[in-house]
Amino acid sequence: MVTPTQGAMALPGRRSKKINPIVAKKIRSNGVKAFAVERGNSMTRNSASSMQWRVDLHVHTRRYSPCAELLDPEQLPAVMAERGLHGVVITEHDHLWSSEEIAELNQGLNGSRIFRGVEISSRNGHFLVIGMDAIGDLKPGVSAERILRAARDQNAAVIWAHPQLEYRQIVQPLESNKFPDGLHAVEVVSTATYGEQTEAAKAYARDLKCGMVGGSDAHVLDHVGKAFTAFNHLPRDEKELAAALCSGCYQAGHNGLPGDRMKR
């Protein structure tokens, strides 16, 4: 099993990453703590909850993310039904699916929905943006401030993804006391963020006074739904999902993280 201090799980076709040294300072050496649902700043076992509509906010596919060559988006509806997911957000690296493509993928779905978002590789970190109609000039290397400004203009929600990871594009890592305004949530649990790294991500969310969400960061089908965010209703579209994320009315949870012997 990969321990928290070893960083993200090694996935097929996925680049290795290092722990962001700034975030590493927040990681406490008190072992892995099992958890399932996060709301506010309290954590409980995953049991009965008013938040029953589960959405995996962070999924890549082979259509536009080369590192996810094993994840066929056409298989998502079946996987969602099998794992009790009501929604999935496709967040390709620096590419937003067209509304026509996502509508085609949603054909035949009843009681569930596939949404479109994007993971933008900024110079300050990686950010999930949900609710944008177009990403325009938000190219790799853009600043976090520019992403947040563009999101405000389109009433979109912004989530700081796996804040503990360090990529070669991240040339200006941000600390919470220097973060630009407008962030809505921090991803506190995923296949790349669990155990002690989750505690560090939660500390960032508290420092920034923003929400805590879960998303699998799946690059293979086995990981879809491993982490999720639960809502009190299923949003009808990306704008409604963004509004729900801005409201802070949700819970982050997982199906088996951390501590599981997950497939590499």
C-alpha positions in Angstrom: 0.0 0.0 0.0 1.2 3.5 -0.8 1.5 5.5 2.5 0.4 9.1 2.7 3.9 10.4 2.7 4.7 8.7 -0.5 2.2 10.9 -2.4 -0.4 10.0 -5.0 -1.2 6.5 -6.1 0.7 5.3 -9.2 -1.9 5.0 -12.0 -1.5 3.7 -15.5 -0.4 6.4 -17.8 -0.2 9.0 -15.1 2.8 11.1 -14.4 4.5 10.8 -11.0 4.1 13.8 -8.7 5.8 15.1 -5.6 4.3 16.5 -2.4 4.1 20.2 -2.4 6.6 21.3 0.3 4.4 24.1 1.5 1.5 21.7 2.1 3.8 19.1 3.5 4.4 21.3 6.5 0.7 20.8 7.4 0.9 17.0 7.4 1.0 15.5 10.9 2.7 12.2 11.5 -0.2 10.7 13.5 -1.0 7.8 11.2 -3.9 7.2 8.8 -7.3 7.9 10.1 -10.4 6.2 8.6 -13.2 8.6 7.6 -16.1 8.7 5.3 -18.1 12.0 5.4 -16.9 15.5 6.0 -19.2 18.5 6.6 -18.0 21.8 7.9 -15.1 20.9 10.2 -16.5 17.7 11.7 -16.1 14.1 10.4 -18.3 11.1 10.8 -18.7 7.6 9.5 -20.6 7.3 6.3 -24.1 6.4 7.4 -27.6 7.9 7.2 -27.4 11.4 6.0 -29.7 14.0 4.5 -27.2 14.4 1.7 -28.1 11.5 -0.5 -27.2 12.6 -4.0 -23.6 11.6 -4.7 -21.6 13.3 -7.4 -18.0 12.5 -8.2 -16.6 15.9 -9.0 -13.3 14.9 -10.6 -13.1 12.3 -13.4 -10.8 12.2 -16.4 -11.5 10.2 -19.6 -9.4 9.1 -22.6 -11.3 11.4 -25.0 -9.3 14.5 -24.0 -6.9 13.4 -21.2 -4.1 11.3 -22.6 -3.2 10.2 -19.0 -6.6 8.5 -18.7 -6.3 6.2 -21.8 -8.0 3.4 -19.9 -11.2 5.3 -19.0 -13.8 5.2 -21.8 -16.5 7.8 -21.1 -19.1 5.7 -22.8 -18.8 3.3 -19.8 -19.6 5.9 -17.2 -23.4 5.4 -17.1 -23.0 1.7 -16.3 -20.3 2.4 -13.6 -22.5 5.1 -12.0 -25.4 2.8 -11.7 -23.2 0.0 -10.3 -21.7 2.2 -7.6 -24.7 4.3 -6.5 -23.5 7.5 -8.1 -26.1 10.1 -9.2 -23.6 12.3 -11.0 -20.1 12.5 -12.4 -18.3 15.6 -13.5 -15.9 15.1 -16.4 -12.9 17.4 -15.7 -10.4 16.8 -18.5 -7.0 18.5 -18.2 -7.3 22.0 -19.7 -10.2 21.0 -22.0 -13.9 21.5 -21.6 -16.3 19.2 -23.4 -18.8 20.8 -25.6 -22.4 21.0 -24.5 -23.4 18.8 -27.5 -20.9 16.1 -26.5 -22.1 16.0 -22.9 -25.8 16.0 -24.0 -25.0 13.0 -26.2 -23.4 11.1 -23.2 -26.5 11.9 -21.1 -28.9 10.3 -23.5 -30.8 7.5 -21.8 -29.8 8.5 -18.3 -32.7 8.6 -15.8 -32.2 9.9 -12.3 -28.5 10.6 -12.8 -26.4 13.0 -14.8 -23.0 13.5 -16.3 -21.7 17.1 -16.1 -18.9 18.9 -17.8 -16.1 20.8 -16.0 -12.4 21.3 -16.5 -9.1 20.9 -14.5 -7.0 23.9 -15.3 -3.2 23.5 -14.8 -2.2 26.9 -13.4 1.2 28.2 -12.4 -0.1 28.1 -8.8 -1.8 24.7 -8.7 -4.6 22.7 -10.3 -8.1 24.0 -10.2 -11.4 22.3 -11.0 -13.9 24.8 -12.6 -17.6 23.9 -12.9 -20.2 26.0 -14.6 -18.2 27.7 -17.3 -19.7 27.9 -20.8 -16.2 28.3 -22.3 -12.6 28.5 -20.9 -11.4 31.0 -23.4 -7.8 32.0 -22.7 -7.4 29.9 -19.6 -4.5 27.9 -20.8 -1.9 25.9 -18.9 0.3 28.2 -16.8 -2.4 30.8 -16.2 -2.5 32.3 -12.7 -5.0 31.2 -10.1 -6.2 34.8 -9.8 -7.1 34.9 -13.5 -9.0 31.6 -13.2 -11.0 32.9 -10.2 -11.8 36.2 -12.0 -13.0 34.3 -15.1 -15.1 32.0 -12.9 -16.8 35.0 -11.2 -17.6 36.4 -14.6 -19.4 33.2 -15.5 -20.9 32.3 -12.1 -18.8 29.2 -12.0 -17.4 27.3 -9.0 -13.7 26.8 -8.4 -12.2 23.9 -6.4 -8.5 23.6 -5.5 -7.6 20.1 -6.5 -5.1 17.8 -4.6 -3.3 20.9 -3.0 -0.6 18.7 -1.6 0.8 17.7 -5.0 3.6 19.5 -6.8 3.7 19.5 -10.6 6.4 20.9 -12.8 4.0 23.6 -14.1 3.5 24.9 -10.5 6.2 27.5 -10.3 4.5 29.7 -7.8 2.8 27.5 -5.1 0.4 29.5 -2.9 0.0 29.6 0.8 -3.4 30.1 2.3 -2.5 33.6 3.7 -1.6 34.7 0.1 -4.5 33.2 -1.8 -6.6 35.4 -4.1 -10.3 35.8 -3.2 -13.0 33.7 -4.9 -12.1 30.0 -4.1 -15.2 28.0 -3.2 -13.8 24.7 -2.0 -10.7 22.5 -1.5 -10.7 18.9 -2.6 -9.9 17.1 0.7 -10.4 13.5 -0.4 -9.5 11.7 -3.6 -7.4 8.8 -4.9 -4.5 11.3 -4.6 -5.5 12.9 -1.3 -6.2 10.7 1.7 -5.0 10.0 5.2 -2.6 12.6 6.5 -2.8 14.5 3.2 -6.5 14.9 3.8 -5.8 16.5 7.2 -3.5 19.0 5.4 -6.1 19.8 2.8 -8.7 20.3 5.5 -6.4 22.7 7.3 -6.1 24.7 4.1 -9.9 24.8 3.6 -10.3 26.1 7.2 -7.6 28.7 6.7 -9.3 29.8 3.5 -12.8 29.6 5.0 -14.1 27.6 2.1 -15.9 24.3 1.6 -14.4 20.8 1.6 -15.3 18.4 -1.3 -14.5 15.0 -2.5 -13.8 13.8 -6.1 -12.0 10.6 -7.2 -9.6 12.1 -9.7 -10.2 8.9 -11.5 -8.0 8.1 -14.5 -9.2 4.4 -14.6 -12.8 3.0 -14.2 -12.0 1.3 -11.0 -11.5 4.6 -9.2 -14.7 6.3 -10.3 -16.8 7.0 -7.2 -13.9 6.3 -4.8 -14.5 9.8 -3.5 -17.6 12.0 -4.0 -19.6 15.0 -2.8 -23.1 14.5 -1.6 -25.9 17.0 -2.1 -29.5 17.3 -0.9 -30.7 17.2 -4.5 -29.3 16.4 -7.9 -28.5 19.5 -9.8 -30.1 19.8 -13.2 -27.1 21.2 -15.0 -23.6 22.7 -14.5 -24.9 26.1 -13.4 -27.0 24.6 -10.7 -24.2 22.4 -9.6 -21.9 25.4 -9.4 -24.6 27.2 -7.3 -24.8 24.3 -5.0 -21.0 24.3 -4.5 -21.1 28.1 -3.9 -23.8 27.6 -1.2 -21.6 25.2 0.9 -24.5 22.8 1.4 -22.9 19.5 0.7 -20.8 16.7 2.3 -17.5 15.1 1.1 -17.3 11.4 1.4 -15.6 8.3 0.0 -16.1 4.6 -0.7 -13.1 2.9 0.9 -10.4 5.6 1.3 -8.0 5.8 3.0 -6.1 2.7 4.0 -7.5 0.4 1.4 -5.2 -1.7 -0.7 -6.3 0.0 -3.9 -5.2 -1.2 -7.3 -2.2 0.6 -8.7 
